[in-house]
Amino acid sequence: MASRKKSTQSRTRGKDPNPRKFKKKTSPLVIDKVEYVDYKDVDLLQRFISDRAKIRNRRVSGNDVQQQREVAKAIKIAREMALLPYAKRVASAGRGRPQRDGDYRRDAEPATGESTEKVSDESIDDTGVEDTGAEMAGETAEEMAVVGTEAEEA
């Protein structure tokens, strides 16, 4: 049996190996015929910085490798000299949670003179009497009531 070699050319013939061709972007350094990227030339360096003060990458700016290195180095020096910001704050829409109905944490504080001390629901038992913690000491609520009535009679 003779084995047949499959040619890779026959499969790709007629099809472009890179279907997404794009026009290479021209660098602003080439357009302006800049020979030396100076860190003091803030207007030029601003073109290579995003609105959040990040250095744009080569694909976006159109620089070649050497130009990108020079631009990045100049931007870093200009940042250190406080000519360019390290980061900019961008005003954005509120990203917090929407206010919930009955949000008790955002309610107004009580007016002066009102007591801010509240009795929790857990401290009131079935009879509506506040739990004083005497049960922890071994006495029940009924014994406390009996002791309380005896004290009133005396």
PyRosetta script that sets phi, psi and omega in degrees:
from pyrosetta import init, pose_from_sequence

init()
pose = pose_from_sequence("MASRKKSTQSRTRGKDPNPRKFKKKTSPLVIDKVEYVDYKDVDLLQRFISDRAKIRNRRVSGNDVQQQREVAKAIKIAREMALLPYAKRVASAGRGRPQRDGDYRRDAEPATGESTEKVSDESIDDTGVEDTGAEMAGETAEEMAVVGTEAEEA")
pose.set_psi(1, 129.3)
pose.set_omega(1, 179.7)
pose.set_phi(2, -93.1)
pose.set_psi(2, 131.2)
pose.set_omega(2, 178.2)
pose.set_phi(3, -88.8)
pose.set_psi(3, 143.5)
pose.set_omega(3, -179.2)
pose.set_phi(4, -104.8)
pose.set_psi(4, 133.2)
pose.set_omega(4, 175.7)
pose.set_phi(5, -84.0)
pose.set_psi(5, 135.6)
pose.set_omega(5, 175.7)
pose.set_phi(6, -92.3)
pose.set_psi(6, 127.4)
pose.set_omega(6, -179.0)
pose.set_phi(7, -86.2)
pose.set_psi(7, 131.8)
pose.set_omega(7, 177.6)
pose.set_phi(8, -75.0)
pose.set_psi(8, -22.2)
pose.set_omega(8, 179.5)
pose.set_phi(9, -68.5)
pose.set_psi(9, -38.1)
pose.set_omega(9, -176.2)
pose.set_phi(10, -65.8)
pose.set_psi(10, -31.6)
pose.set_omega(10, 179.6)
pose.set_phi(11, -74.2)
pose.set_psi(11, -37.0)
pose.set_omega(11, -175.2)
pose.set_phi(12, -94.9)
pose.set_psi(12, -4.8)
pose.set_omega(12, 179.2)
pose.set_phi(13, -65.7)
pose.set_psi(13, 132.5)
pose.set_omega(13, -180.0)
pose.set_phi(14, 93.2)
pose.set_psi(14, -22.1)
pose.set_omega(14, 177.4)
pose.set_phi(15, -109.7)
pose.set_psi(15, 142.5)
pose.set_omega(15, 178.1)
pose.set_phi(16, -78.3)
pose.set_psi(16, 129.0)
pose.set_omega(16, -179.6)
pose.set_phi(17, -63.1)
pose.set_psi(17, -26.9)
pose.set_omega(17, 177.7)
pose.set_phi(18, -123.2)
pose.set_psi(18, 89.5)
pose.set_omega(18, -174.3)
pose.set_phi(19, -69.5)
pose.set_psi(19, -20.6)
pose.set_omega(19, -177.8)
pose.set_phi(20, -99.4)
pose.set_psi(20, 70.5)
pose.set_omega(20, 176.9)
pose.set_phi(21, -80.6)
pose.set_psi(21, 142.4)
pose.set_omega(21, 178.1)
pose.set_phi(22, -137.7)
pose.set_psi(22, 156.7)
pose.set_omega(22, 179.7)
pose.set_phi(23, -78.1)
pose.set_psi(23, 129.0)
pose.set_omega(23, 179.9)
pose.set_phi(24, -67.0)
pose.set_psi(24, 131.9)
pose.set_omega(24, -179.0)
pose.set_phi(25, -73.3)
pose.set_psi(25, 140.5)
pose.set_omega(25, 178.7)
pose.set_phi(26, -89.2)
pose.set_psi(26, 138.5)
pose.set_omega(26, -177.3)
pose.set_phi(27, -73.8)
pose.set_psi(27, 143.3)
pose.set_omega(27, 173.8)
pose.set_phi(28, -61.1)
pose.set_psi(28, -24.7)
pose.set_omega(28, 178.3)
pose.set_phi(29, -68.5)
pose.set_psi(29, -36.9)
pose.set_omega(29, 178.5)
pose.set_phi(30, -72.8)
pose.set_psi(30, -41.9)
pose.set_omega(30, -179.1)
pose.set_phi(31, -62.1)
pose.set_psi(31, -44.5)
pose.set_omega(31, -178.5)
pose.set_phi(32, -86.0)
pose.set_psi(32, -0.8)
pose.set_omega(32, -179.4)
pose.set_phi(33, 54.3)
pose.set_psi(33, 50.2)
pose.set_omega(33, 179.6)
pose.set_phi(34, -83.8)
pose.set_psi(34, 126.5)
pose.set_omega(34, 179.4)
pose.set_phi(35, -91.5)
pose.set_psi(35, -35.4)
pose.set_omega(35, -175.8)
pose.set_phi(36, -132.1)
pose.set_psi(36, 126.2)
pose.set_omega(36, 177.9)
pose.set_phi(37, -85.8)
pose.set_psi(37, 111.9)
pose.set_omega(37, -176.3)
pose.set_phi(38, -99.7)
pose.set_psi(38, 135.3)
pose.set_omega(38, -179.6)
pose.set_phi(39, -68.2)
pose.set_psi(39, -17.9)
pose.set_omega(39, 179.8)
pose.set_phi(40, -83.8)
pose.set_psi(40, -12.5)
pose.set_omega(40, 179.4)
pose.set_phi(41, -84.6)
pose.set_psi(41, 79.4)
pose.set_omega(41, -173.2)
pose.set_phi(42, -66.4)
pose.set_psi(42, -36.9)
pose.set_omega(42, -179.2)
pose.set_phi(43, -61.5)
pose.set_psi(43, -40.2)
pose.set_omega(43, 177.8)
pose.set_phi(44, -68.3)
pose.set_psi(44, -43.3)
pose.set_omega(44, -177.3)
pose.set_phi(45, -68.5)
pose.set_psi(45, -27.9)
pose.set_omega(45, 178.9)
pose.set_phi(46, -61.9)
pose.set_psi(46, -27.2)
pose.set_omega(46, -179.4)
pose.set_phi(47, -68.4)
pose.set_psi(47, -22.8)
pose.set_omega(47, -177.6)
pose.set_phi(48, -101.5)
pose.set_psi(48, 13.7)
pose.set_omega(48, -178.8)
pose.set_phi(49, -121.2)
pose.set_psi(49, 138.7)
pose.set_omega(49, 178.5)
pose.set_phi(50, -76.9)
pose.set_psi(50, 177.2)
pose.set_omega(50, -179.9)
pose.set_phi(51, -67.1)
pose.set_psi(51, -18.8)
pose.set_omega(51, 175.6)
pose.set_phi(52, -98.5)
pose.set_psi(52, 14.2)
pose.set_omega(52, 176.5)
pose.set_phi(53, 70.1)
pose.set_psi(53, 28.4)
pose.set_omega(53, 174.3)
pose.set_phi(54, -94.1)
pose.set_psi(54, 147.1)
pose.set_omega(54, 178.5)
pose.set_phi(55, -74.1)
pose.set_psi(55, 126.5)
pose.set_omega(55, 179.4)
pose.set_phi(56, -70.9)
pose.set_psi(56, 147.2)
pose.set_omega(56, -178.4)
pose.set_phi(57, -80.7)
pose.set_psi(57, 171.1)
pose.set_omega(57, -175.7)
pose.set_phi(58, -60.6)
pose.set_psi(58, -40.1)
pose.set_omega(58, -177.5)
pose.set_phi(59, -61.9)
pose.set_psi(59, -37.3)
pose.set_omega(59, -178.3)
pose.set_phi(60, -79.7)
pose.set_psi(60, -43.8)
pose.set_omega(60, -174.9)
pose.set_phi(61, -81.1)
pose.set_psi(61, -25.7)
pose.set_omega(61, 179.8)
pose.set_phi(62, 88.5)
pose.set_psi(62, 9.0)
pose.set_omega(62, 179.8)
pose.set_phi(63, -76.5)
pose.set_psi(63, 155.8)
pose.set_omega(63, 169.2)
pose.set_phi(64, -88.5)
pose.set_psi(64, -179.4)
pose.set_omega(64, -172.2)
pose.set_phi(65, -61.0)
pose.set_psi(65, -47.0)
pose.set_omega(65, -177.8)
pose.set_phi(66, -65.4)
pose.set_psi(66, -42.3)
pose.set_omega(66, 179.0)
pose.set_phi(67, -64.2)
pose.set_psi(67, -40.6)
pose.set_omega(67, -179.0)
pose.set_phi(68, -64.4)
pose.set_psi(68, -38.6)
pose.set_omega(68, 177.1)
pose.set_phi(69, -62.6)
pose.set_psi(69, -45.4)
pose.set_omega(69, -179.1)
pose.set_phi(70, -63.8)
pose.set_psi(70, -42.9)
pose.set_omega(70, -179.9)
pose.set_phi(71, -64.6)
pose.set_psi(71, -45.1)
pose.set_omega(71, -179.1)
pose.set_phi(72, -62.8)
pose.set_psi(72, -41.8)
pose.set_omega(72, 179.5)
pose.set_phi(73, -64.8)
pose.set_psi(73, -42.7)
pose.set_omega(73, 179.1)
pose.set_phi(74, -64.9)
pose.set_psi(74, -38.5)
pose.set_omega(74, 178.8)
pose.set_phi(75, -65.4)
pose.set_psi(75, -42.3)
pose.set_omega(75, -179.9)
pose.set_phi(76, -65.0)
pose.set_psi(76, -39.4)
pose.set_omega(76, 177.0)
pose.set_phi(77, -66.9)
pose.set_psi(77, -42.7)
pose.set_omega(77, 179.5)
pose.set_phi(78, -63.7)
pose.set_psi(78, -34.7)
pose.set_omega(78, 175.9)
pose.set_phi(79, -65.9)
pose.set_psi(79, -42.0)
pose.set_omega(79, -179.5)
pose.set_phi(80, -66.2)
pose.set_psi(80, -32.8)
pose.set_omega(80, 177.9)
pose.set_phi(81, -84.2)
pose.set_psi(81, 4.1)
pose.set_omega(81, 178.4)
pose.set_phi(82, 65.9)
pose.set_psi(82, 28.5)
pose.set_omega(82, 174.1)
pose.set_phi(83, -88.7)
pose.set_psi(83, -26.9)
pose.set_omega(83, 177.5)
pose.set_phi(84, -127.4)
pose.set_psi(84, 149.1)
pose.set_omega(84, 179.5)
pose.set_phi(85, -79.6)
pose.set_psi(85, 152.6)
pose.set_omega(85, 173.0)
pose.set_phi(86, -76.2)
pose.set_psi(86, -36.9)
pose.set_omega(86, 179.7)
pose.set_phi(87, -152.2)
pose.set_psi(87, 148.6)
pose.set_omega(87, 176.3)
pose.set_phi(88, -117.5)
pose.set_psi(88, 145.2)
pose.set_omega(88, 175.3)
pose.set_phi(89, -88.5)
pose.set_psi(89, 131.2)
pose.set_omega(89, 179.2)
pose.set_phi(90, -111.0)
pose.set_psi(90, 125.9)
pose.set_omega(90, 179.2)
pose.set_phi(91, -68.5)
pose.set_psi(91, 128.6)
pose.set_omega(91, -179.9)
pose.set_phi(92, -132.1)
pose.set_psi(92, 165.8)
pose.set_omega(92, 177.9)
pose.set_phi(93, -65.2)
pose.set_psi(93, 151.6)
pose.set_omega(93, 179.8)
pose.set_phi(94, -57.8)
pose.set_psi(94, 125.5)
pose.set_omega(94, -179.1)
pose.set_phi(95, -102.9)
pose.set_psi(95, 10.4)
pose.set_omega(95, -179.9)
pose.set_phi(96, -76.5)
pose.set_psi(96, 172.8)
pose.set_omega(96, 179.6)
pose.set_phi(97, -73.1)
pose.set_psi(97, 148.9)
pose.set_omega(97, 175.2)
pose.set_phi(98, -69.1)
pose.set_psi(98, 151.1)
pose.set_omega(98, -177.6)
pose.set_phi(99, -68.2)
pose.set_psi(99, 135.0)
pose.set_omega(99, -179.1)
pose.set_phi(100, -88.0)
pose.set_psi(100, 155.4)
pose.set_omega(100, 175.0)
pose.set_phi(101, -69.4)
pose.set_psi(101, 132.5)
pose.set_omega(101, 177.8)
pose.set_phi(102, 70.9)
pose.set_psi(102, 33.9)
pose.set_omega(102, 179.2)
pose.set_phi(103, -74.4)
pose.set_psi(103, 105.5)
pose.set_omega(103, -173.8)
pose.set_phi(104, -70.6)
pose.set_psi(104, -20.3)
pose.set_omega(104, -177.3)
pose.set_phi(105, -75.9)
pose.set_psi(105, -21.9)
pose.set_omega(105, -177.0)
pose.set_phi(106, -98.8)
pose.set_psi(106, 1.3)
pose.set_omega(106, 179.5)
pose.set_phi(107, -66.3)
pose.set_psi(107, 155.5)
pose.set_omega(107, -179.7)
pose.set_phi(108, -68.0)
pose.set_psi(108, 152.3)
pose.set_omega(108, 177.4)
pose.set_phi(109, -69.8)
pose.set_psi(109, 150.7)
pose.set_omega(109, 179.4)
pose.set_phi(110, -66.5)
pose.set_psi(110, 151.5)
pose.set_omega(110, -179.4)
pose.set_phi(111, -67.4)
pose.set_psi(111, 160.4)
pose.set_omega(111, -179.0)
pose.set_phi(112, -65.7)
pose.set_psi(112, 144.4)
pose.set_omega(112, -178.5)
pose.set_phi(113, 97.8)
pose.set_psi(113, -25.1)
pose.set_omega(113, 177.4)
pose.set_phi(114, -83.0)
pose.set_psi(114, 147.2)
pose.set_omega(114, -179.7)
pose.set_phi(115, -78.9)
pose.set_psi(115, 132.4)
pose.set_omega(115, 177.7)
pose.set_phi(116, -92.8)
pose.set_psi(116, -6.3)
pose.set_omega(116, -179.3)
pose.set_phi(117, -80.7)
pose.set_psi(117, 127.5)
pose.set_omega(117, -178.7)
pose.set_phi(118, -118.7)
pose.set_psi(118, 146.9)
pose.set_omega(118, 176.1)
pose.set_phi(119, -91.4)
pose.set_psi(119, 126.1)
pose.set_omega(119, -178.6)
pose.set_phi(120, -75.3)
pose.set_psi(120, 155.9)
pose.set_omega(120, -179.9)
pose.set_phi(121, -65.6)
pose.set_psi(121, -25.9)
pose.set_omega(121, -177.8)
pose.set_phi(122, -71.5)
pose.set_psi(122, -24.3)
pose.set_omega(122, -177.5)
pose.set_phi(123, -86.1)
pose.set_psi(123, -4.5)
pose.set_omega(123, 178.3)
pose.set_phi(124, -106.7)
pose.set_psi(124, 124.7)
pose.set_omega(124, -178.6)
pose.set_phi(125, -88.8)
pose.set_psi(125, -169.1)
pose.set_omega(125, -174.2)
pose.set_phi(126, -61.2)
pose.set_psi(126, -30.1)
pose.set_omega(126, -176.1)
pose.set_phi(127, -81.1)
pose.set_psi(127, -7.4)
pose.set_omega(127, -179.2)
pose.set_phi(128, 88.6)
pose.set_psi(128, 4.3)
pose.set_omega(128, -179.4)
pose.set_phi(129, -91.8)
pose.set_psi(129, 138.8)
pose.set_omega(129, -179.6)
pose.set_phi(130, -71.3)
pose.set_psi(130, 136.0)
pose.set_omega(130, 179.7)
pose.set_phi(131, -78.1)
pose.set_psi(131, 123.0)
pose.set_omega(131, -176.7)
pose.set_phi(132, -94.9)
pose.set_psi(132, -3.4)
pose.set_omega(132, -178.6)
pose.set_phi(133, 87.5)
pose.set_psi(133, 7.6)
pose.set_omega(133, -179.2)
pose.set_phi(134, -70.8)
pose.set_psi(134, -26.2)
pose.set_omega(134, 179.0)
pose.set_phi(135, -62.3)
pose.set_psi(135, -28.4)
pose.set_omega(135, 177.7)
pose.set_phi(136, -67.1)
pose.set_psi(136, -31.5)
pose.set_omega(136, -178.5)
pose.set_phi(137, -81.8)
pose.set_psi(137, -2.8)
pose.set_omega(137, 177.0)
pose.set_phi(138, 107.2)
pose.set_psi(138, -7.6)
pose.set_omega(138, 179.7)
pose.set_phi(139, -98.1)
pose.set_psi(139, 141.8)
pose.set_omega(139, 177.6)
pose.set_phi(140, -90.6)
pose.set_psi(140, 171.2)
pose.set_omega(140, -178.9)
pose.set_phi(141, -66.1)
pose.set_psi(141, -33.7)
pose.set_omega(141, 179.6)
pose.set_phi(142, -66.8)
pose.set_psi(142, -41.6)
pose.set_omega(142, 178.8)
pose.set_phi(143, -63.7)
pose.set_psi(143, -36.9)
pose.set_omega(143, 178.3)
pose.set_phi(144, -65.5)
pose.set_psi(144, -38.9)
pose.set_omega(144, 180.0)
pose.set_phi(145, -67.1)
pose.set_psi(145, -39.8)
pose.set_omega(145, 178.8)
pose.set_phi(146, -64.4)
pose.set_psi(146, -43.9)
pose.set_omega(146, 179.1)
pose.set_phi(147, -63.8)
pose.set_psi(147, -36.2)
pose.set_omega(147, -179.8)
pose.set_phi(148, -67.4)
pose.set_psi(148, -38.3)
pose.set_omega(148, -179.6)
pose.set_phi(149, -72.4)
pose.set_psi(149, -35.1)
pose.set_omega(149, 177.9)
pose.set_phi(150, -65.9)
pose.set_psi(150, -35.2)
pose.set_omega(150, -179.6)
pose.set_phi(151, -69.4)
pose.set_psi(151, -32.2)
pose.set_omega(151, -179.8)
pose.set_phi(152, -71.9)
pose.set_psi(152, -35.0)
pose.set_omega(152, 179.9)
pose.set_phi(153, -70.1)
pose.set_psi(153, -28.1)
pose.set_omega(153, -176.7)
pose.set_phi(154, -79.8)
pose.dump_pdb("model.pdb")
